[in-house]
Amino acid sequence: MGYQIEAYLDNGKPSLKIYDLEQNALCLSWTYSGKSSEKRSKQEVHQLFRELLLLTCKQDIHNVRVFNLSPRQLDS
């Protein structure tokens, strides 16, 4: 499983798109709004990192299935 990562500025706003190359599908699309309160901005960035973490977990689960790893192999 591979990913194509596009990080760019969209009218000065940080943006990120991540595509799953195996499924030829968009996994994540994010653009920072930047016009929110500080609390809202933190929530927005927190949500991005949450989605990135979930994507990483999905990749790890895929690797376990592909390489047929046992629980003992995962611990090392």
C-alpha positions as CSV (number, residue, x, y, z in Angstrom):
1,M,0.0,0.0,0.0
2,G,1.4,3.3,-1.0
3,Y,0.3,6.9,-0.6
4,Q,0.7,10.1,-2.7
5,I,1.0,13.1,-0.4
6,E,0.3,16.6,-1.7
7,A,1.0,19.5,0.6
8,Y,0.4,23.0,-0.8
9,L,-0.9,26.4,-0.1
10,D,-4.5,27.2,-1.3
11,N,-4.9,31.0,-1.4
12,G,-2.3,31.1,1.4
13,K,-4.0,28.4,3.5
14,P,-2.0,25.2,4.3
15,S,-3.7,22.2,2.5
16,L,-3.0,18.5,2.5
17,K,-4.3,15.7,0.3
18,I,-3.4,12.0,0.7
19,Y,-4.2,9.5,-2.0
20,D,-4.2,5.7,-1.6
21,L,-2.4,4.5,-4.7
22,E,-3.5,0.9,-4.4
23,Q,-7.2,1.9,-4.4
24,N,-6.7,5.0,-6.5
25,A,-8.8,6.9,-3.9
26,L,-8.5,10.1,-1.9
27,C,-8.0,9.2,1.8
28,L,-7.7,12.6,3.3
29,S,-8.4,16.2,2.2
30,W,-7.7,19.0,4.6
31,T,-7.4,22.8,4.3
32,Y,-6.8,25.0,7.3
33,S,-9.5,27.6,7.6
34,G,-7.4,30.0,9.7
35,K,-10.4,32.4,10.3
36,S,-11.4,30.8,13.6
37,S,-10.7,31.5,17.2
38,E,-7.5,30.1,18.7
39,K,-9.6,27.3,20.3
40,R,-11.2,26.4,17.0
41,S,-7.8,26.5,15.3
42,K,-6.4,24.0,17.8
43,Q,-9.4,21.7,17.3
44,E,-9.0,21.9,13.6
45,V,-5.3,20.9,13.8
46,H,-6.2,18.2,16.4
47,Q,-8.7,16.7,14.0
48,L,-6.1,16.6,11.2
49,F,-3.7,14.7,13.4
50,R,-6.4,12.4,14.5
51,E,-7.2,11.5,10.9
52,L,-3.4,11.1,10.2
53,L,-3.1,8.7,13.2
54,L,-6.1,6.7,11.9
55,L,-4.6,6.5,8.5
56,T,-1.3,5.2,10.1
57,C,-3.3,2.5,12.0
58,K,-5.0,1.4,8.8
59,Q,-1.6,1.1,7.2
60,D,-0.3,-1.0,10.2
61,I,-3.3,-3.3,10.0
62,H,-2.8,-3.8,6.3
63,N,0.9,-4.6,6.9
64,V,-0.1,-7.3,9.5
65,R,-2.4,-8.9,7.0
66,V,0.0,-8.7,4.0
67,F,3.1,-10.0,5.9
68,N,1.0,-12.5,8.0
69,L,2.7,-11.4,11.3
70,S,2.1,-13.2,14.5
71,P,1.5,-11.3,17.8
72,R,5.1,-12.3,18.9
73,Q,6.6,-10.7,15.8
74,L,4.6,-7.5,16.4
75,D,6.2,-7.1,19.9
76,S,9.8,-7.1,18.6
